[in-house]
Amino acid sequence: MCCCVMQLLKGTAELFGTELALEKEYHFTSAKGAIFSWHGAEIEVKGGSAENVYTSDVTPMVSYINAHAALENLRVSSSTLPFPPPV
């Protein structure tokens, strides 16, 4: 039994890091989620309760991408060490 159907109409967006396909319906039951877009998106939500649907400019995504970049830089720099990195 489906309680909510979401569809990406324009732009690009992701649900917990997984890119959403344009014009594909995603069916959710008893789930909470966060959809994020770097450049904006138009999303249609049908069914279920829309009481918790909102948009916000406040997001931790920039911090997440910065942490990812810092870890990747550490991985790259450790590959030039004269001894193997710890396992």
C-alpha positions in Angstrom: 0.0 0.0 0.0 1.6 3.3 -1.1 1.1 6.5 0.9 3.2 9.0 -1.1 4.3 9.3 -4.7 7.2 11.7 -5.6 8.4 12.7 -9.0 11.2 14.9 -10.2 9.8 17.2 -12.9 12.8 19.5 -13.6 16.4 19.9 -12.6 18.6 17.5 -10.7 18.1 16.2 -7.1 19.2 13.3 -4.9 17.7 11.3 -2.1 20.4 10.6 0.5 23.1 10.7 -2.2 21.2 8.7 -4.9 20.4 10.7 -7.9 16.7 10.8 -8.9 15.7 10.1 -12.5 13.5 12.7 -14.3 9.8 11.9 -14.6 10.1 8.6 -12.7 7.6 8.0 -9.9 9.1 7.0 -6.5 6.7 5.4 -4.1 7.2 5.7 -0.3 5.4 4.1 2.6 6.0 5.3 6.1 9.3 6.9 5.3 11.0 10.1 6.0 13.6 11.5 3.6 15.5 14.5 2.5 15.8 15.5 -1.1 18.7 17.8 -2.0 19.5 19.8 -5.1 22.7 21.7 -5.8 21.1 23.8 -8.6 17.3 23.6 -8.0 14.6 21.2 -8.9 10.9 21.0 -9.3 9.3 18.0 -7.5 5.7 16.8 -7.4 4.4 15.0 -4.3 1.1 13.2 -4.4 -0.9 11.4 -1.8 0.0 10.9 1.8 0.4 13.7 4.2 2.1 16.8 3.0 2.3 18.4 6.4 6.0 17.8 6.7 7.0 19.0 3.2 9.2 22.1 3.2 12.1 23.8 1.5 15.2 25.2 3.2 18.4 27.0 2.4 20.0 25.5 5.5 21.8 22.2 4.7 24.8 20.3 5.9 25.6 19.2 2.3 28.5 21.7 1.9 30.1 20.3 5.1 29.7 16.8 3.8 31.3 17.5 0.5 34.2 19.4 2.2 34.8 16.4 4.6 34.8 14.0 1.6 37.3 16.2 -0.2 39.5 16.4 2.9 39.5 12.6 3.3 40.3 12.1 -0.4 43.2 14.5 -0.1 44.5 12.5 2.9 44.2 9.3 0.9 46.1 10.7 -2.1 48.9 12.2 0.1 49.3 9.0 2.1 49.9 7.0 -1.1 53.3 8.8 -1.4 54.5 7.8 2.1 57.6 5.6 2.2 55.8 3.0 4.3 52.4 1.4 3.9 49.4 3.1 5.6 47.8 1.3 8.5 45.0 -1.1 7.7 
